[in-house]
């Protein structure tokens, strides 16, 4: 079998040159692909950098908290604040809301158990010793009802007043 060898030959004043066509075409195709990848990376890089700046730091956390606050996803907001350890005056409005919402949901849970006067259950405690807990649901309902009403009266951030007043109206 005869090997086909296609070459391109040319001559200038420095001498004779020959280039094999097949390796030349492969090198050109690879070069075009590499240049295309560099162009794509160069175009995507500024957008990636601006996204990184936009979606990091304090402003990003505040915007996520605000989004959850507006959507009334207070349980999710509570998890988010705890997960990222968001503390301080910047997040005070959100902490007030989630803590007061927690009191309201605890009240609602006890209210759903209202038919049962005395709740008692046991579990395995520390060192595998049985423990027993019992409480009067009516006392817990009243305790958390008062907490919800007190929260509605002592609002630190005016923006939370609407929600806390709504909770207070539901428990009265």
FENCOR-V562432 format. One record per residue. N is the residue number from 1. RES is the residue in one letter. D_CENTER is the distance of its C-alpha to the mean C-alpha in Angstrom with 1 decimal. Layout:
N,RES,D_CENTER  N,RES,D_CENTER
This chain:
1,X,66.2  2,X,66.1  3,X,63.0  4,X,62.2  5,X,61.5  6,X,60.6  7,X,60.8  8,X,60.9  9,X,63.6  10,X,64.4  11,X,66.6  12,X,66.7  13,X,68.9  14,X,67.2  15,X,67.7  16,X,66.8  17,X,63.2  18,X,61.8  19,X,58.2  20,X,57.3  21,X,55.5  22,X,53.2  23,X,51.4  24,X,51.3  25,X,49.6  26,X,47.0  27,X,46.3  28,X,46.0  29,X,43.5  30,X,41.3  31,X,41.6  32,X,40.5  33,X,37.4  34,X,36.5  35,X,37.1  36,X,35.0  37,X,32.0  38,X,32.5  39,X,32.4  40,X,29.2  41,X,27.5  42,X,29.0  43,X,27.7  44,X,24.1  45,X,23.8  46,X,23.8  47,X,21.1  48,X,18.9  49,X,19.8  50,X,19.0  51,X,15.6  52,X,15.0  53,X,16.4  54,X,14.7  55,X,11.1  56,X,11.7  57,X,13.0  58,X,13.6  59,X,13.6  60,X,10.2  61,X,8.9  62,X,11.5  63,X,10.9  64,X,7.4  65,X,9.3  66,X,12.2  67,X,10.8  68,X,10.0  69,X,13.4  70,X,15.2  71,X,14.2  72,X,15.3  73,X,12.4  74,X,13.5  75,X,12.8  76,X,9.1  77,X,9.4  78,X,11.5  79,X,9.3  80,X,6.6  81,X,9.9  82,X,11.4  83,X,9.0  84,X,9.2  85,X,12.7  86,X,12.6  87,X,16.3  88,X,19.1  89,X,20.6  90,X,17.9  91,X,15.7  92,X,18.7  93,X,18.6  94,X,15.3  95,X,16.7  96,X,19.9  97,X,18.4  98,X,16.4  99,X,19.4  100,X,21.8  101,X,19.9  102,X,20.1  103,X,23.8  104,X,24.2  105,X,22.6  106,X,24.8  107,X,27.7  108,X,27.0  109,X,26.9  110,X,30.2  111,X,31.6  112,X,31.1  113,X,33.2  114,X,35.9  115,X,38.6  116,X,38.6  117,X,40.4  118,X,39.8  119,X,37.0  120,X,37.6  121,X,36.1  122,X,36.5  123,X,34.4  124,X,35.1  125,X,34.3  126,X,34.6  127,X,37.3  128,X,37.5  129,X,39.3  130,X,39.0  131,X,37.5  132,X,37.9  133,X,36.0  134,X,37.5  135,X,37.0  136,X,38.3  137,X,35.8  138,X,37.7  139,X,37.2  140,X,33.5  141,X,33.3  142,X,35.3  143,X,33.5  144,X,30.0  145,X,31.7  146,X,33.1  147,X,29.8  148,X,28.2  149,X,31.3  150,X,31.3  151,X,27.7  152,X,28.7  153,X,31.7  154,X,30.1  155,X,27.3  156,X,26.3  157,X,24.3  158,X,26.2  159,X,23.2  160,X,22.4  161,X,26.0  162,X,25.8  163,X,23.3  164,X,25.0  165,X,28.4  166,X,27.3  167,X,26.4  168,X,29.7  169,X,31.6  170,X,30.3  171,X,31.5  172,X,34.9
